[in-house]
Amino acid sequence: MSSLSVVDVCVIGAGPAGTAAAATLAKNGVETVVVDKATFPRDKSCGDALTTMSLRSLAALGLAPDVVASWTPVNGAVVHPPRGAPVTLDLPGDDGGYAAIARRTELDAALVDLAQRSGAEVRTGAHVTKRWVGADWIDVAFSDGSTLRCRHVVVATGAGALQRGEADMHATRLYMTAPGGAPDRVHVVFAEHLLPGYAWVFPIGASEVNVGVAVQNSHHTAREAVAATRAFVRSGQFRHIAGDVTSPTDRVRSWPIPSSLLPSPSVQRTLYVGDAAGLADPMTGEGLGQALRSGILAARAITLAGNRDAAPGYRRNILRNFAGDHAASRLCLRALSHPRSAAAAVRFMGSTSKRARYFARWMWEETPRSAVISPVALVRSLRTGHRVTFPS
């Protein structure tokens, strides 16, 4: 074993979940090292959407939107049902404090910088080669020849931490320029052949869009999702939404989305966060807000545990935070599986202006998913929404 160093926590993976954990730990005086096989900035296939859950965590971490060049506030959505007219769901106010779009290349690089400024050490270009678990410590060896001995390990390696076939969804992403101007709202399209999945068109800045498709693995393959994306950008519906667009700026990229909620085995002193913990929303595939929140929850659990194993308490806290929302999303998937019920659900959302604003908040996770199955959550969510305020 060469170049052995002793630290409090080793975070494997410098994506949003890992950097959120590292920044929170370092701010609490916990010696933390983050290691990632990539070098930053690096591209990450994603829809680039930031829900209210994401914004709350980013604000708590101290990230300012102006450090992310592509940050685009979102004030509402247009939902296209499989049958019938589109429905507009506007968020309260016009200040974009509930949702945004930001390129993951830029956002992740900003979070790495934030973790470093918070006091965490970040090492890039090295991957894990071996782990040893002791009674009250874990040794992690890396490809650069270094080994870290730590009290806790935070696994933030995304879907790569899961076994083959454990992903529940697949999504695609394609960037395209829009010289005539990007749409002023996000568009979500529930096409019959994609149900219970959907297509999207998200504006990035004034003249670019993120186009993609999310499908359930029980209904479609990853290859079919890629084909559906290519067909969508050739369709008249896409041209109507996006206006004049030029050729794509990259190829269609596909990635797996796990939403099984803690599918990884429970290992002492090891905390799985983000996609490695299967936390993505089962209905939408959204996982960035869940990644950020779980990273912060992991850091808090480790800080409170001291020398004790933080993993059991952390898993219980994850279930308290996400199990209800996951159950509600899986229930909603049933309605979105059939054209008639999906169209009826969209019509209901937009049937009154008050209902449309409420479902806009629910769509962007300002209101918890569990509000559709929990009377307590529903009553709480009927109160006036609270936009996110960032540090100046």
For each residue, the residues with C-beta under 8 A, 3 or more apart:
1: 4 139 141 147
2: 145 146 147
3: 145 146 147
4: 1 139 147 148 149
5: 33 146 147 148 149
6: 148 149 150
7: 10 31 32 33 148 149 150
8: 25 30 31 32 150 151 152 302
9: 21 22 25 30 31 32 33 150 151 152 153 154 302
10: 7 32 33 35 138 140 148 150 152 153 154
11: 14 18 19 21 22 25 32 33 34 35 120 153 154 156
12: 18 35 36 128 140 153 154 155 156 157
13: 17 18 34 35 36 155 156 157 158 276
14: 11 18 19 22 34 35 36 38 40 108 111 112 115 122 124 156
15: 18 19 36 44 108 111 156 158 274 291
16: 19 20 107 108 111 274 288 291 292 295
17: 13 20 21 156 273 274 275 276 291 292 294 295
18: 11 12 13 14 15 21 22 34 36 154 156 273 274 295
19: 11 14 15 16 22 23 34 108 111 112 114 115 120 295
20: 16 17 23 24 57 61 111 273 291 292 293 294 295 296 299
21: 9 11 17 18 24 25 32 154 156 271 273 295 296 298 299
22: 9 11 14 18 19 25 26 32 34 115 118 120 122 154 295 299
23: 19 20 26 27 61 62 111 114 115 118 120 299
24: 20 21 27 28 61 118 295 296 299 300 303
25: 8 9 11 21 22 28 30 32 120 299 302 303
26: 22 23 29 30 31 32 115 118 119 120
27: 23 24 118 119
28: 24 25 299 303
29: 26
30: 8 9 25 26 299 302 303
31: 7 8 9 26
32: 7 8 9 10 11 21 22 25 26 119 120 121
33: 5 7 9 10 11 120 121 122 123 148 150
34: 11 13 14 18 19 22 112 115 120 121 122 123
35: 10 11 12 13 14 122 123 124 126 128 140 142 148
36: 12 13 14 15 18 40 122 123 124 125 126
37: 124 125 126 127 143
38: 14 42 124 125
39: 42 124 125
40: 14 36 108 109 112 124
41: 105 106 108 109
42: 38 39 105 108 109
43: 104 105
44: 15 104 105 108
45: 104 171 172 173 253 254 255
46: 104 173 255 288
47: 171 173 200 202 210 212 214 285 286
48: 70 101 102 103 104 107 173 202 204 210
49: 74 99 100 101 186 202 286 288
50: 54 55 58 99 100 101 102 107 288 289
51: 54 55 99 286 288 289 364 365 366
52: 55 56 98 99 289 361 364 365 366 388
53: 56 57 289 290 292 293 365 366
54: 50 51 57 58 288 289 292 365
55: 50 51 52 58 59 97 98 99 100 388 390
56: 52 53 59 60 289 293 388
57: 20 53 54 60 61 289 292 293 295 296
58: 50 54 55 61 63 292 390
59: 55 56 62 63 388 389 390 391
60: 56 57 296
61: 20 23 24 57 58 111 114 292 296
62: 23 59 114 118 391
63: 58 59 67 68 110 111 114 390
64: 67 390 391 392
65: 68 71 100 102 390
66: 71
67: 63 64 110 113
68: 63 65 71 102 103 106 107 110
69: 103 106
70: 48 101 102 103 106 204 205
71: 65 66 68 100 101 102
72: 100 101 102 203 204 205
73: 95 96 97 99 100
74: 49 77 91 96 98 99 100 101 185 186 364
75: 90 91 93 94 96 184 185
76: 88 89 90 91 185 186 360
77: 74 88 89 185 186 187 188 360 363 364
78: 86 87 88 89 183 185 186 187 188 241
79: 86 87 88 89 187 188 190 346 349 350 363
80: 86 187 188 189 190 191 237
81: 84 85 86 87 190 342 343 345 346 347
82: 190 191 192 195 339 342 343
83: 192 339 340 343
84: 81 343 346 347
85: 81
86: 78 79 80 81
87: 78 79 81 346 347 349 350 356
88: 76 77 78 79 185 350 356
89: 76 77 78 79 349 350 356 357 359 360 363
90: 75 76 356 357 360
91: 74 75 76 98 99 357 360 361 364 366 385
92: 98 357 360 361 384 385 387
93: 75 97 387
94: 75
95: 73 387
96: 73 74 75 99 100
97: 55 73 93 387 388 389
98: 52 55 74 91 92 360 361 364 366 385 387 388
99: 49 50 51 52 55 73 74 91 96 186 364
100: 49 50 55 65 71 72 73 74 96
101: 48 49 50 70 71 72 74 186 202 203 204 210
102: 48 50 65 68 70 71 72 106 107
103: 48 68 69 70 106 107 204
104: 43 44 45 46 48 107 108
105: 41 42 43 44 108 109
106: 41 68 69 70 102 103 109 110
107: 16 48 50 68 102 103 104 110 111
108: 14 15 16 19 40 41 42 44 104 105 111 112
109: 40 41 42 105 106 112 113
110: 63 67 68 106 107 113 114
111: 14 15 16 19 20 23 61 63 107 108 114 115
112: 14 19 34 40 108 109 115 116 122
113: 67 109 110 116 117
114: 19 23 61 62 63 110 111 117 118
115: 14 19 22 23 26 34 111 112 118 120 122
116: 112 113 119 120 121 122
117: 113 114
118: 22 23 24 26 27 62 114 115
119: 26 27 32 116
120: 11 19 22 23 25 26 32 33 34 115 116
121: 32 33 34 116
122: 14 22 33 34 35 36 112 115 116
123: 33 34 35 36 126 142 144 146
124: 14 35 36 37 38 39 40
125: 36 37 38 39 144
126: 35 36 37 123 142 143 144 146
127: 37 142 143
128: 12 35 131 140 141 142 143
129: 141 142 143
130: 140 141
131: 128 138 139 140 141 153
132: 138 139
133: 138 267 268 269 270
134: 137 138 139
135:
136: 151 269 307
137: 134 149 150 151 269
138: 10 131 132 133 134 149 150 151 152 153 269 270
139: 1 4 131 132 134 147 148 149
140: 10 12 35 128 130 131 147 148 150 153
141: 1 128 129 130 131 146 147
142: 35 123 126 127 128 129 145 146 147 148
143: 37 126 127 128 129
144: 123 125 126
145: 2 3 142
146: 2 3 5 123 126 141 142
147: 1 2 3 4 5 139 140 141 142
148: 4 5 6 7 10 33 35 139 140 142
149: 4 5 6 7 137 138 139
150: 6 7 8 9 10 33 137 138 140 153
151: 8 9 136 137 138 269 302 307
152: 8 9 10 138 269 270 271 302 305 310 311
153: 9 10 11 12 131 138 140 150 269 270 271
154: 9 10 11 12 18 21 22 270 271 273 295 298 299 302
155: 12 13 161 264 270 271 272 273 276
156: 11 12 13 14 15 17 18 21 273 274 276 291 295
157: 12 13 160 161 276
158: 13 15 161 274 275 276
159: 162 167 255 256 257 258 275 276
160: 157 276
161: 155 157 158 264 272 275 276
162: 159 166 167 256 258 263 264 275 276 278
163: 166
164:
165:
166: 162 163 258 260 263 278
167: 159 162 170 217 256 257 258
168: 216 217 218 257 258 259 260 278 280 282
169: 197 214 215 216 217 256 257 259 280 282 285
170: 167 214 215 217 220 221 222 225 254 255 256 257
171: 45 47 212 213 214 215 225 254 255 257 285
172: 45 212 213 214 225 226 228 229 252 253 254 255
173: 45 46 47 48 210 211 212 252 253 255
174: 210 211 212 229 233 248 250 251 252 253
175: 204 208 209 210 211 248 249 250
176: 208 209 211 233 242 245 246 247 248 249
177: 207 208 209 245 246 249
178: 181 182 207 208 209 242 243 244 245 246
179: 207 244 245 246
180: 243 244
181: 178 206 207 243
182: 178 203 204 205 206 207 208 209 242
183: 78 186 187 201 203 209 241 242 243
184: 75 203
185: 74 75 76 77 78 88 203
186: 49 74 76 77 78 99 101 183 200 201 202 203
187: 77 78 79 80 183 200 201 202 241
188: 77 78 79 80 198 199 200
189: 80 194 198 199 200 201 232 237 241
190: 79 80 81 82 194 195 198 336 342 343 346
191: 80 82 194 195 198 199 232
192: 82 83 195 339
193: 228
194: 189 190 191 197 198 199 213 215 220 228
195: 82 190 191 192 198 219 336 337 338 339 342
196: 216 219 283 333 336 337 342
197: 169 194 213 214 215 216 219 220 225
198: 188 189 190 191 194 195 213 214 336
199: 188 189 191 194 211 212 213 228 229 232
200: 47 186 187 188 189 210 211 212 213 214
201: 183 186 187 189 209 210 211 238 241 242
202: 47 48 49 101 186 187 209 210 211 212
203: 72 101 182 183 184 185 186 208 209
204: 48 70 72 101 103 175 182 208 209 210
205: 70 72 182 208
206: 181 182
207: 177 178 179 181 182
208: 175 176 177 178 182 203 204 205 249
209: 175 176 177 178 182 183 201 202 203 204 242 245
210: 47 48 101 173 174 175 200 201 202 204
211: 173 174 175 176 199 200 201 202 229 232 233 238 242
212: 47 171 172 173 174 199 200 202 229
213: 171 172 194 197 198 199 200 225 228 229 232
214: 47 169 170 171 172 197 198 200 225 257 284 285
215: 169 170 171 194 197 219 220 224 225 228
216: 168 169 196 197 219 220 333
217: 167 168 169 170 220 221 222
218: 168
219: 195 196 197 215 216 337
220: 170 194 197 215 216 217 224 225 228
221: 170 217 224 225
222: 170 217 225 226 254 256
223: 226 227
224: 215 220 221 227 228
225: 170 171 172 197 213 214 215 220 221 222 228 229 254
226: 172 222 223 229 230 252 254
227: 223 224 230 231
228: 172 193 194 199 213 215 220 224 225 231 232
229: 172 174 199 211 212 213 225 226 232 233 252
230: 226 227 233 234 252
231: 227 228 234 235
232: 189 191 199 211 213 228 229 235 237 238
233: 174 176 211 229 230 238 245 248
234: 230 231 238
235: 231 232 238 239
236: 239 240
237: 80 189 232 240 241
238: 201 211 232 233 234 235 241 242
239: 235 236 242 243 245
240: 236 237
241: 78 183 187 189 201 237 238
242: 176 178 182 183 201 209 211 238 239 245
243: 178 180 181 183 239
244: 178 179 180
245: 176 177 178 179 209 233 239 242
246: 176 177 178 179
247: 176
248: 174 175 176 233 251 252
249: 175 176 177 208
250: 174 175 253
251: 174 248
252: 172 173 174 226 229 230 248
253: 45 172 173 174 250
254: 45 170 171 172 222 225 226
255: 45 46 159 170 171 172 173
256: 159 162 167 169 170 222
257: 159 167 168 169 170 171 214 275 280 285 287
258: 159 162 166 167 168 263 275 278 280
259: 168 169 278 279 280 281 282 285 287 326 329
260: 166 168 263 278
261: 277 278 279 318 319 322 323 326
262: 272 277 278 315 318 319
263: 162 166 258 260 277 278
264: 155 161 162 272 276 277 278
265:
266: 311 312 315
267: 133 270 311
268: 133 309 311
269: 133 136 137 138 151 152 153 309 310 311
270: 133 138 152 153 154 155 267 311
271: 21 152 153 154 155 298 301 302 310 311 314
272: 155 161 262 264 276 277
273: 17 18 20 21 154 155 156 276 277 279 291 294 295 297 298
274: 15 16 17 18 156 158 277 279 287 290 291 294 295
275: 17 158 159 161 162 257 258 278 279 280 287 291
276: 13 17 155 156 157 158 159 160 161 162 264 272 273
277: 261 262 263 264 272 273 274 294 318
278: 162 166 168 258 259 260 261 262 263 264 275
279: 259 261 273 274 275 287 290 291 294 318 322
280: 168 169 257 258 259 275 285 286 287 290
281: 259 284 285 286 287 290 325 326 329 365 369
282: 168 169 259 326 329 330 333
283: 196 329 330 332 333 336 369
284: 214 281 329
285: 47 169 171 214 257 259 280 281
286: 47 49 51 280 281 289 290 365
287: 257 259 274 275 279 280 281 290 291
288: 16 46 49 50 51 54 291 292
289: 50 51 52 53 54 56 57 286 292 293 365
290: 53 274 279 280 281 286 287 293 294 322
291: 15 16 17 20 156 273 274 275 279 287 288 294 295
292: 16 17 20 53 54 57 58 61 288 289 295 296
293: 20 53 56 57 289 290 296 297 321
294: 17 20 273 274 277 279 290 291 297 298 318 321
295: 16 17 18 19 20 21 22 24 57 154 156 273 274 291 292 298 299
296: 20 21 24 57 60 61 292 293 299 300
297: 273 293 294 300 301 314 317 318 321
298: 21 154 271 273 294 295 301 302 310 314
299: 20 21 22 23 24 25 28 30 154 295 296 302 303
300: 24 296 297 303 304
301: 271 297 298 304 305 310 311 313 314 317
302: 8 9 25 30 151 152 154 271 298 299 305 310 314
303: 24 25 28 30 299 300
304: 300 301 310 313
305: 152 301 302 308 309 310 313
306:
307: 136 151
308: 305
309: 268 269 305 312
310: 152 269 271 298 301 302 304 305 313 314
311: 152 266 267 268 269 270 271 301 314 315
312: 266 309 315 316
313: 301 304 305 310 316 317
314: 271 297 298 301 302 310 311 317 318
315: 262 266 311 312 318 319
316: 312 313 319 320
317: 297 301 313 314 320 321
318: 261 262 277 279 294 297 314 315 321 322
319: 261 262 315 316 322 323
320: 316 317 323
321: 293 294 297 317 318
322: 261 279 290 318 319 325 326
323: 261 319 320 326 327
324: 327 328 368 369 370 373 374 377
325: 281 322 328 329 368 369 370
326: 259 261 281 282 322 323 329 330 369
327: 323 324 330 331 370 373
328: 324 325 331 332 368 369 370 371 372 373 374
329: 259 281 282 283 284 325 326 332 333 369
330: 282 283 326 327 333 334
331: 327 328 334 335 372 373
332: 283 328 329 335 336 345 369 372
333: 196 216 282 283 329 330 336 337
334: 330 331 337 341
335: 331 332 338 341 342 344 345
336: 190 195 196 198 283 332 333 341 342 345
337: 195 196 219 333 334 341 342
338: 195 335 341 342
339: 82 83 192 195 342 343
340: 83 343 344
341: 334 335 336 337 338 344 345
342: 81 82 190 195 196 335 336 337 338 339 345 346
343: 81 82 83 84 190 339 340 346 347
344: 335 340 341 347 348
345: 81 332 335 336 341 342 348 349
346: 79 81 84 87 190 342 343 349 350
347: 81 84 87 343 344 350 351
348: 344 345 351 355
349: 79 87 89 345 346 355 356 359
350: 79 87 88 89 346 347 355 356 359
351: 347 348 355 356
352: 355 356
353: 356 357
354: 357 358
355: 348 349 350 351 352 358 359
356: 87 88 89 90 349 350 351 352 353 359 360
357: 89 90 91 92 353 354 360 361
358: 354 355 361 362 367 381 382
359: 89 349 350 355 356 362 363
360: 76 77 89 90 91 92 98 356 357 363 364
361: 52 91 92 98 357 358 364 366 367 381 385
362: 358 359 365 366 367 369 371 372 381
363: 77 79 89 359 360
364: 51 52 74 77 91 98 99 360 361
365: 51 52 53 54 281 286 289 362 368 369
366: 51 52 53 91 98 361 362 385 386
367: 358 361 362 371 381 385
368: 324 325 328 365 371 377 381
369: 281 283 324 325 326 328 329 332 362 365 372
370: 324 325 327 328 373 374 377
371: 328 362 367 368 374 377 378 380 381
372: 328 331 332 362 369 378
373: 324 327 328 331 370 377
374: 324 328 370 371 377 378
375: 378 379
376: 379 380
377: 324 368 370 371 373 374 380 381
378: 371 372 374 375 381 382
379: 375 376 382
380: 371 376 377 383
381: 358 361 362 367 368 371 377 378
382: 358 378 379
383: 380
384: 92
385: 91 92 98 361 366 367
386: 366
387: 92 93 95 97 98
388: 52 55 56 59 97 98
389: 59 97
390: 55 58 59 63 64 65
391: 59 62 64
392: 64
